[in-house]
Each structure stands twice: as structure tokens, then as C-alpha cells.
């Protein structure tokens, strides 16, 4: 039988990776009073494993060492034993190292760069197992109630995206005016935009917006300047889904992105039928997440506050936030993003293109390096 002794501390990801990578038959959790409840989040993923747990004072070296000795004395000498030294307090790790030296037991330490340090040889090896976004979130007590991937969208959807993008390049100010008019007309008390299935909206004296369930037409001085038709036309136009898909398509070319989800909805724990937070794009780079907020218009303070809450709630210290804006945000927004460690990528200042979306990969590579330091 293969045993793994692991400490439960502030982060569960190293524990999860250690179990998934080395696939022990039995896991011995060493917990404190503060961390003991976290085990319930791990067990559902490993229903085929045997579990045991020992509670200790995480700062009492002698007590911890005795707990470890008690565990080892009950293990058959022919069984394989290894320690995961990534979690827990420093005192826990010191006690484990003392035992490892005395009894010639192997162990490992999970690094942030998708490698692990083999002990006692100190050889660095690549982690083979992969963590999905679903696993990452459920391990922290959260779930995604709805999300999309690029393949969920049809050719007609991408034709709509191209048409809206072309329209935005020619009629930037008009598009901002249309978005403002829609918000003012259809924003509910929860700040959600709920556009009717069909309607006609006069934007100004020369421009009208007409739509049905699948079609949207914009006329300017009696001439059609935008005409789109797809089952997702309303979402793509009214909810700025076109910009999310444009950004997602650019990110999909990044070779380090192992998983990419679009339009993620995360419900309340106490009411799974109600959406608590929405994430435009969620990128998995191997157990570390990048939360991407896409803004096709004006970036507001509330957008940045939301980004901080989402990142802290669902990703923690092993995640990063990225704002991808069509226009350069205001100086106050840039200052706030810098203070909150939110990366910014923007494409235009007025009519002057300064950053094509192809350069977004460079920004993502910088973020990936920050996540492995």
C-alpha cells in the first residue's frame, strides 16, 4: 500500500496536486483546529482513497513529531510512505524533515511553476497531472452554474462579432451612445441589463435601433449601417458579448492556456439558482487562474472593485486579474489597477491604434511569470 502524509494549511491546491500526482492509496491528513474543516472539500475528489486525520498544535514541534511517529508505527514496513511538505506551518515541516532523516523516508514539495522538488535528492521534476477550473473552484467551495467555450458559438455568431467589430471601428462614438441609451432604458434595480425580446429604440434624431429575437439592425439617416442575424445576436450586441468573444479568440492562441471558459456564472452557496458573480473569461494555466474582465466601453470604479472581489474570492494568491479594454482607461482607473495589482491591456486611444490584440499574448506571458515567482 502507498501512503502519503500531508499537512493541511492555508492553501489546499498543493495538497490536491500532491494526491493527484502521486496517487496514494491512503492519505494521512495532519490538521490544526483552524484547518480541520477543509478536509471535507478534498474528500469528494478522491472517493477511492482511504483517509485518516490527526489534529495537532501546529507550533509544537515535539507534539507534531510524536503524531507522525504514531502514524508510521501503524504502517507495514513493506508499504511505501512519502511526505508532502508543501502545506502547514514551518514547525510542521521541520518535524517531518526530522522524521524523514531518521527513518530514510522520501517526500516532495510542490513549486509554483508546475514542478515539484523531490526529497531528499532535491531533484526538480515536472508535474504531469492537470487541475481543471471545475476542480479548482470546487476545491475552494465554489461552483460554476453556467459557462461557455469558443466551440459553443456558431459561424453565424462569429460573423456577427466581425460585423459589430467593423461597425465599432467606423462608429465608435455612436456605439457608446447606443450602449448608454440601452443601459438607461433597460437597467434593472440590480444593475442588470434586461433587454426585451424585440423592440425599437430611437438613439438620436438620425439613428434608430431595431431588433427581434435573432436580428439587430441599426439605421443611420435611413441607411442600414449594421445588420446581424444569429441566435446569440442579442447577447453579442446588448451584453458586449462580441468583445468577450474577440478577446477570448485572441487568448485561445496562447499555448500556455490549458483551459478557457467564457461568460462564467457563479451562484451563491446558499442559493444555487441565483448568480452571485459573473466572470467574462477564465483562463487556466495549470492550476493557476487568470480572471479576465472585458470592457468595450468606459471602465468604471465599480468594474475594478468587482475584479478585486472576484479574484480574491475564487482565485486567492495563486491567481491574477487582467482588464482588457478597447480604450485606454482614465488615469484614476489606471492608478487603482496598479494599487490592486490588476494588469491592464488596452487597444485604442481615440482613433489611434496602439496595441493590436495579437500583443495580448505578451501581457499574458508577463502575468504567467508573476504567478510562478
Secondary structure in CASP SS format (residue, H / E / C, confidence):
PFRMAT SS
TARGET T0000
AUTHOR 0000-0000-0000
METHOD secondary structure of the structure
MODEL  1
X C 1.00
X E 1.00
X E 1.00
X E 1.00
X E 1.00
X E 1.00
X E 1.00
X C 1.00
X C 1.00
X C 1.00
X C 1.00
X C 1.00
X H 1.00
X H 1.00
X H 1.00
X H 1.00
X H 1.00
X H 1.00
X H 1.00
X H 1.00
X H 1.00
X H 1.00
X C 1.00
X C 1.00
X C 1.00
X E 1.00
X E 1.00
X E 1.00
X E 1.00
X E 1.00
X E 1.00
X C 1.00
X C 1.00
X C 1.00
X C 1.00
X H 1.00
X H 1.00
X H 1.00
X H 1.00
X H 1.00
X H 1.00
X H 1.00
X H 1.00
X H 1.00
X H 1.00
X H 1.00
X C 1.00
X C 1.00
X C 1.00
X E 1.00
X E 1.00
X E 1.00
X E 1.00
X E 1.00
X E 1.00
X C 1.00
X C 1.00
X C 1.00
X C 1.00
X C 1.00
X H 1.00
X H 1.00
X H 1.00
X H 1.00
X H 1.00
X H 1.00
X H 1.00
X H 1.00
X H 1.00
X H 1.00
X H 1.00
X H 1.00
X H 1.00
X C 1.00
X C 1.00
X C 1.00
X C 1.00
X C 1.00
X C 1.00
X E 1.00
X E 1.00
X E 1.00
X E 1.00
X E 1.00
X C 1.00
X C 1.00
X C 1.00
X C 1.00
X C 1.00
X H 1.00
X H 1.00
X H 1.00
X H 1.00
X H 1.00
X H 1.00
X H 1.00
X H 1.00
X H 1.00
X H 1.00
X H 1.00
X H 1.00
X H 1.00
X H 1.00
X C 1.00
X C 1.00
X E 1.00
X E 1.00
X E 1.00
X E 1.00
X E 1.00
X C 1.00
X C 1.00
X C 1.00
X C 1.00
X E 1.00
X E 1.00
X E 1.00
X E 1.00
X E 1.00
X C 1.00
X C 1.00
X C 1.00
X E 1.00
X E 1.00
X E 1.00
X E 1.00
X C 1.00
X C 1.00
X C 1.00
X C 1.00
X C 1.00
X C 1.00
X H 1.00
X H 1.00
X H 1.00
X H 1.00
X H 1.00
X H 1.00
X H 1.00
X C 1.00
X C 1.00
X C 1.00
X C 1.00
X C 1.00
X C 1.00
X E 1.00
X E 1.00
X E 1.00
X C 1.00
X H 1.00
X H 1.00
X H 1.00
X C 1.00
X C 1.00
X H 1.00
X H 1.00
X H 1.00
X H 1.00
X H 1.00
X H 1.00
X H 1.00
X H 1.00
X H 1.00
X H 1.00
X H 1.00
X H 1.00
X H 1.00
X H 1.00
X H 1.00
X H 1.00
X C 1.00
X H 1.00
X H 1.00
X H 1.00
X H 1.00
X H 1.00
X H 1.00
X H 1.00
X H 1.00
X H 1.00
X H 1.00
X H 1.00
X H 1.00
X H 1.00
X H 1.00
X H 1.00
X E 1.00
X C 1.00
X C 1.00
X C 1.00
X C 1.00
X C 1.00
X E 1.00
X C 1.00
X C 1.00
X C 1.00
X C 1.00
X C 1.00
X E 1.00
X E 1.00
X E 1.00
X E 1.00
X C 1.00
X C 1.00
X C 1.00
X C 1.00
X E 1.00
X E 1.00
X E 1.00
X E 1.00
X E 1.00
X C 1.00
X C 1.00
X C 1.00
X E 1.00
X E 1.00
X E 1.00
X E 1.00
X E 1.00
X E 1.00
X C 1.00
X C 1.00
X E 1.00
X E 1.00
X E 1.00
X E 1.00
X E 1.00
X E 1.00
X E 1.00
X C 1.00
X C 1.00
X C 1.00
X H 1.00
X H 1.00
X H 1.00
X H 1.00
X H 1.00
X H 1.00
X C 1.00
X C 1.00
X H 1.00
X H 1.00
X H 1.00
X H 1.00
X H 1.00
X H 1.00
X H 1.00
X H 1.00
X H 1.00
X H 1.00
X H 1.00
X C 1.00
X C 1.00
X C 1.00
X C 1.00
X C 1.00
X C 1.00
X C 1.00
X E 1.00
X E 1.00
X E 1.00
X E 1.00
X E 1.00
X E 1.00
X E 1.00
X E 1.00
X E 1.00
X C 1.00
X C 1.00
X C 1.00
X C 1.00
X C 1.00
X C 1.00
X C 1.00
X E 1.00
X E 1.00
X E 1.00
X E 1.00
X E 1.00
X E 1.00
X E 1.00
X E 1.00
X E 1.00
X E 1.00
X C 1.00
X C 1.00
X C 1.00
X C 1.00
X E 1.00
X E 1.00
X E 1.00
X E 1.00
X E 1.00
X E 1.00
X E 1.00
X C 1.00
X C 1.00
X C 1.00
X C 1.00
X C 1.00
X H 1.00
X H 1.00
X H 1.00
X H 1.00
X H 1.00
X H 1.00
X H 1.00
X H 1.00
X H 1.00
X H 1.00
X H 1.00
X H 1.00
X H 1.00
X H 1.00
X H 1.00
X H 1.00
X H 1.00
X H 1.00
X E 1.00
X E 1.00
X E 1.00
X E 1.00
X E 1.00
X E 1.00
X E 1.00
X E 1.00
X E 1.00
X C 1.00
X C 1.00
X C 1.00
X H 1.00
X H 1.00
X H 1.00
X H 1.00
X H 1.00
X H 1.00
X H 1.00
X H 1.00
X H 1.00
X C 1.00
X C 1.00
X E 1.00
X E 1.00
X E 1.00
X E 1.00
X E 1.00
X E 1.00
X E 1.00
X E 1.00
X C 1.00
X C 1.00
X E 1.00
X E 1.00
X C 1.00
X C 1.00
X C 1.00
X H 1.00
X H 1.00
X H 1.00
X H 1.00
X H 1.00
X H 1.00
X H 1.00
X H 1.00
X H 1.00
X H 1.00
X H 1.00
X H 1.00
X H 1.00
X H 1.00
X H 1.00
X C 1.00
X C 1.00
END
